[in-house]
Amino acid sequence: MHGDINGRIAAVQQMAAELRAEAVSEDGSVRVVAGPGGEVKEIDLRLSAFEMSGVELGELTAATVKRATADADRRLSEEIRGTLSGVFAAEREEEQR
């Protein structure tokens, strides 16, 4: 039983390390790839991004980062929730035996 739990926890940890979520600004000028916990892995700026003011580009980049990290956090949360529900279901089955 504990081996199964440890395996599931290790799988979630691996997923967290490898998880990548992408967001692109509405105008396509900013693309962000992020992981959970606010980790920004990539920021890609198209040529059109350099036509904006620094403030506009900063706001657009921050908003795109926020969307990408929120998606990564949501996906990781769903994975953790699924893993924990599976662990608790297995534990209940074992107790009923």
C-alpha positions as CSV (number, residue, x, y, z in Angstrom):
1,M,0.0,0.0,0.0
2,H,2.7,2.5,1.0
3,G,4.7,1.7,-2.1
4,D,1.7,2.6,-4.2
5,I,1.2,5.9,-2.4
6,N,4.9,6.7,-2.8
7,G,4.8,5.9,-6.4
8,R,1.8,8.1,-7.0
9,I,3.5,11.0,-5.1
10,A,6.6,10.5,-7.2
11,A,4.5,10.6,-10.3
12,V,2.9,13.9,-9.3
13,Q,6.3,15.4,-8.4
14,Q,7.6,14.4,-11.8
15,M,4.5,15.9,-13.5
16,A,5.0,19.1,-11.6
17,A,8.6,19.4,-12.7
18,E,7.7,18.7,-16.4
19,L,4.3,20.5,-16.6
20,R,4.2,23.2,-19.2
21,A,1.3,25.5,-20.0
22,E,1.3,28.0,-22.8
23,A,-0.6,31.3,-23.2
24,V,-0.6,33.7,-26.1
25,S,-1.8,37.3,-25.9
26,E,-4.9,38.1,-27.9
27,D,-3.0,40.0,-30.5
28,G,-0.4,37.2,-30.7
29,S,2.6,39.4,-29.9
30,V,3.5,37.7,-26.6
31,R,3.7,33.9,-26.0
32,V,4.5,32.5,-22.5
33,V,5.3,29.0,-21.4
34,A,5.1,28.5,-17.7
35,G,5.1,25.8,-15.0
36,P,3.2,25.7,-11.8
37,G,4.0,28.0,-8.9
38,G,4.7,31.0,-11.1
39,E,7.7,29.4,-12.9
40,V,8.2,31.1,-16.3
41,K,10.0,28.8,-18.7
42,E,9.8,30.9,-21.9
43,I,8.7,34.3,-23.1
44,D,8.5,34.8,-26.8
45,L,8.0,38.3,-28.3
46,R,6.9,38.8,-31.9
47,L,8.1,41.8,-33.8
48,S,4.8,43.6,-33.2
49,A,5.6,43.6,-29.5
50,F,8.4,46.1,-30.1
51,E,5.9,48.6,-31.5
52,M,4.3,49.0,-28.1
53,S,5.3,51.3,-25.3
54,G,7.3,49.7,-22.5
55,V,4.2,50.0,-20.2
56,E,1.9,48.3,-22.7
57,L,4.3,45.5,-23.3
58,G,4.9,45.0,-19.6
59,E,1.2,44.9,-18.9
60,L,0.5,42.5,-21.8
61,T,3.4,40.2,-20.8
62,A,2.3,40.2,-17.1
63,A,-1.2,39.3,-18.1
64,T,0.0,36.5,-20.4
65,V,2.3,35.1,-17.7
66,K,-0.6,35.2,-15.3
67,R,-2.8,33.2,-17.6
68,A,-0.1,30.6,-18.3
69,T,0.8,30.1,-14.7
70,A,-2.8,29.9,-13.7
71,D,-3.4,27.2,-16.3
72,A,-0.3,25.2,-15.0
73,D,-1.5,25.6,-11.4
74,R,-5.0,24.4,-12.3
75,R,-3.7,21.4,-14.2
76,L,-1.3,20.4,-11.4
77,S,-4.1,20.8,-8.8
78,E,-6.4,18.5,-10.8
79,E,-3.6,15.9,-11.0
80,I,-3.0,16.1,-7.3
81,R,-6.8,15.9,-6.6
82,G,-7.1,12.8,-8.8
83,T,-4.1,11.2,-7.2
84,L,-5.3,11.8,-3.7
85,S,-8.8,10.6,-4.4
86,G,-7.3,7.4,-5.9
87,V,-5.1,6.9,-2.8
88,F,-8.0,7.4,-0.4
89,A,-10.3,5.2,-2.5
90,A,-7.7,2.4,-2.4
91,E,-7.3,2.9,1.4
92,R,-11.0,2.6,1.9
93,E,-11.1,-0.6,-0.1
94,E,-8.3,-2.0,1.9
95,E,-10.1,-1.1,5.2
96,Q,-13.3,-2.8,4.0
97,R,-11.5,-6.1,3.4
